[in-house]
Amino acid sequence: MREKNPFMVTFGREPIEYVRRDVQSEIIKSTFLGDPVTDQIFIITGVRGSGKTVLLYQMADFFEQEKDWITIRCTPTGDILNFIAQSLLQENILKKYNISLSVSVAGIAQVNLQPNASNDKLIIKQVLRELAGKGKRILITIDEITNTPQMQDFASLFQALIGEKMPVYFLGTGLYENIMDFQNVHNLTFLYRAPKITLAPLDPAAIARTYQKTLHVSASRSAHMARLTLGYSFAFQALGFLYWNAGEVKSLEELMPDFDMMLAESVYGKLWGDMSDMDRQLCHQIAESKSHTVKEIRGDTDSNRFNQRRIRLKKQGVINTDRRGKITFALPRFEEFIRNTAFLYEG
């Protein structure tokens, strides 16, 4: 019986084979574990399919095993504060650390808090105070931050907790455009001050080594495969997945139709559908360019408008502007997608 495919194209799960992001991991670990603590929040951002969720899960797993740390994994949907409160009310926390739910109310003696939605903030603050007194730290994670009332409530409370010097930490992920949208909420400086980790392409040499070891291919073929992915995390998984399933591959070209279809259906279609007409227009101009020079791509477009769109697509992880005077796509075979498939995903 053949072994299970070690590559994964399903989002939200940690694949068997992946290229670790040790530098980013160490930044988060050393900051949260440091003394004195300089930051209690990190936002992991990057284009869809860049590996944000995998890094988030790795960090949650790490801190879950650390002594004196409690990890609460939230989802961006639903009542976030209620979920945190209910998590803190679990018996393994209340009994293990002998937590009391009584609070002092002006003019009254001690009142026992009843676990209900109206008491969520009071419960969270009370439990965190007691945990702080016992030397415990709490990590809260949220995957794919969006600008919702629930997220705004959480951000407001988190700011207050930081102001009260509570040992609470936050690690979240989000697309660039969603993070920017959330940052613009009035009276919420939650994300403006937050250090951000933007996931760059994976190391091509590490990708090649993984392909060579796992797929038993030659050094030249593994290097070719790594170049095809452009270091894009989902493409690394997708190409490995297809190669593994194919069994015998004479030429990588025979995998390209399935590779293109997987990229389009899993990532690019959604990415394209969410783009503005103006951003799509710029992408078409890049795809049609022969020289990939800024001058040719810009044409007679107003410079200020062109630069705004270029900066936005760069920050979203769609284009690469590292070479002076040039613009290329940062995503593998995105040019082919635009030419052959993109029209299927336009509303």
N, C-alpha and C positions, 0 to 999 in steps of 0.2 A: 504493500500500500504506500502511495506517494505521500511525502510529508506535506503538511499544510503550507499554503502560500504564506511566506513570511512578510509580504508586503500587503498594505491595506489601503483601500480607496474609500472607506467609510469614515465620515467625519465624526469627531467626538470620541474616538477610541485610540488608544496608544498602540501603534503597530509593533510587530516583533522586531523588525529591522528599521532603524531610523538613525539619522545622524544627530548626535547630541549637540546641544548648544551650551557647552560648558561655561563659556565666558559670561553669557547672560544669566545662567543659573547661579554662578558664583557671585555676581553683582547683587542679586536678590538675597541670597543666603547671608553674605557678609554684612549687608546693610541691615537686615532684620535681626540678625543675631549679634550685631555689634553693640559696643558699649563705649560711649553713649550712642543712643539711637539717633540717627540723623534724618531718616525718612521712615514713615510707617505705611507707605503706599507706593505701588508701582503699577503702571498701566502697560500691558504688552499690546503693541499694535503692529499691523502689517496687512498686506493684501489677503483676501480670502484664500485659504489653502496654504498659508505660509508657515503653519505649525504653531499658531498661538495657543490653541487648546491643549496640544501635547505638552508644551512647556508649562502651562498652568497646572495641568494634572501632575506633572513631575514634581513641581514645587509643593503642591498640596500633599502629595504622598510623602515628600521629604519631611515637611514640618509636622505631619501627623505622627511620625516616628520620633520626633524630637521630644526630649524630656521637658515638661512644663509648658508644652504647647497644645492648644485645642484648635482644631481646624473645622470650620463650618463652610460647606460648599453650597452656595446658593445658585438658583437659576434666575435669569433676568425677568422672567414672567412670574406672575402671582404676587402675593404679599411678602416682600422681602423681609420686612421688620418682624412680621409674625413668624416667618420661618426661622429667623435667628433666635427669637424669643423661645420658640418651641424647642429648638436645638439645645439651648442653654438649660432648659427645664428637664432634660433627659435625666433619668435616675443615675446614670453613670457619672454625671457631673454633680448633681445636687448632693447625692449621698457620698460620693468619693471625696468631695472637698468640703462637705458639711456646710452647704450654702443655705443661708436663711433668706426667705422672701419677705421679711418684715421691713417696713419703712416707717420713718417718723413723719407724721403729718402735723402741721402747725395747729396747736391747740388740742391735739389728741395724742394719746400714747402710741404704741406701736400698732401698725395695721398690717395684716398679712395680705400680700398681693394675690389676687385671684388670676389664674392664667386665662386672660381673654384679650381680644384685639385692642381694647381701649387701654390696656395696661402694658402693651408691648414695649414701649420706650422705657417705662419705669422698671419693668422686669430686666431688660437688657442692661440698664445702668446699674441696678442693684446687684445683679449677678456678676457683672464685670468688676464692680468695686470690691466685692468679696474675693473674686479670683485674683485681682491685683494684689490684695493683701496677702495672698498665699503664694505670690511669686509666679503666677501663671500668665501666659500670653495667649491671645486669641487671634487667629488668622481667618479672615473672611474672604472667600473667592467668589467672583461672578464672571462667568464666561459670556462674551458678546454683550457688552454694555450698550444700551440704547436709551434715548431720552424719553423715559416714561415717568408718570407720577410716582410710581413705586420706587424707581431708582432715585428720583429727586428726594423722596422722604429719607431713603437710606443715606444719601450724600449729606443731607442736612444733619442727621443724627451723628454720622461719622465725624463731621467737622466739630460738633459739640463734644464728642468723646475725646478727640485729639486735644481740644482746648482744655479739657479736664485732666489731661495727662494720663488717660487710660491706656493700658497695654494692649491696644487693639490695632491690628494691621489689616491692610486690604491689598489684594492682588486681583486685578481684573484684566480682561482682554476686550478689544474692540476694533472695528474698522476705523480708519482715519476719519471718514466723513461723519460717523456716528459719535466719535469722541469730540469732534469739533462742534457738532450740534449740541451736545450735552454741555460743553464748556460755556456756551453762550447763554445758559440759563441765568437769569438775574439772581443776584445774592448767593450764588453757589460758586465758590472759588475752589471747590473740591478737586477739579482736574487741572486747573491752571497751574497750581503749584506741584502737581504730581509728576515725579520723574517718569519718563516714558522710555520703554525699550522697543525700538522699531526693529523688527526681524529682517535682517539682511539675507541675501541668498546664502544657501548652505555652501560649505567649502567643497569645491568640485573634486579635489583630491580625496576627500573623505567619502564622497558619493562613489567615486570610481573604485575605491578600496572595498566598499560595501558590495557593490555589484560583482566585483571580481571574486570576492570570498563567497558570497551567497549564491550567485548564479553560475559560478565556475566558468567564467569567460576570460578571454585573454586580456592582458593589460591594455592593448590598443583598443579592443572593443569596449571595455569598461570605461576608458577615457572618452571614447566617442559618445557613449550613452550619457555620461556625466555632462558633456557639453550640450547634448540635446535638451537636458532639463533646465539649463541656465541657473542651476542651484535652487530652483523653485520646489518647495517641499512636496506639494501634491504631485507634481510631475515626476519627482524622484520615486514616489510610491507607485504612481500609475504605470510608469515604464517598467519598473521592476515587476509589478503585478502581471502585466501583459507578457513579459518575457518568460516569467516562471510558468505561466499557464500554457504558453505556446510550445513548450518542450524543446523543440529544435528550431532555431532561427538562423536561416542562411544569410539574410540581409535585414538590417534594421528597418529598411524601407517598407517591408511587408507588415511591420507593426504600426506604421504611421497612421493609416486610416482609423484603426481602433484607438490609438493614442489621441488623435485629434477629436474623435467622438467623445472620449472620456473626459478630456479637458473641457469641451464645449458643454456637455450635459451636467457635469459636476460643478464647474466653476465659472467658465467664461460666459455662459449664457446668462447667468444671474448677474455677473459683473457688468455685462453689456446692457442688460435690461435696466439696471439702476443708474446708468450714466445719463447725463443731460445730453440733449441734441448737440450742443456746442462741443462737448467733450468727445462725443462720437465723431463729429466732423473732423476734429484734430487727429483722432486716431486713424481715420480714413486717409488724411493727408500724409501721415507718417507711413502708413502701409503702402501708399502709392509712390512714395519718394524713392528715387534710385540712389541718390547720394546720401540721403539721411542728414543733410545739413539743415541747420536752423533756417538759413536763408531760403532754401527751396521749399521747406515745409510751411513756413510762415506765409510765403507768397505776398499778397497784398492785404493780409489781415492786419488790423490795428495792433501795434506793438504791445500796448498795455493789456489789451484783451487776450492776445496770444500768450503773453507771459503769465497771466493769471491762470489760464487753462493749463499751461505747461507745469507750473508749480503744483497745481492741484493734482494732476495726474502723476507727477513725480512722488508727491507725498502719499498718494494712494497705492503706490508700488506698481503702477502700470507701465511707466516709461523709465528709461535710463538716460541721464544727462551727464554722466561722468566724463565722457569725452568732449572736450571743448568744441563748441560749435556743432555738435552732433546730437541727434535724438534717435534712440532705438527703443524697442520694446523690452521691458524687463521680464516679460512672461514668455515662456517658450511657445513657439508656433502661434502666437497671438496674431501675427500678420496673416497667416493662412486662415485663421478663424474669421478675421474681418473680411477677407476676400471671398470666402466660400460659404460661411455659415451664419455670420452675425445677423443678417437680415431676418432670420427665423426667430430671433429673440427681441425684435423691436415691437413695442406695443403700438 
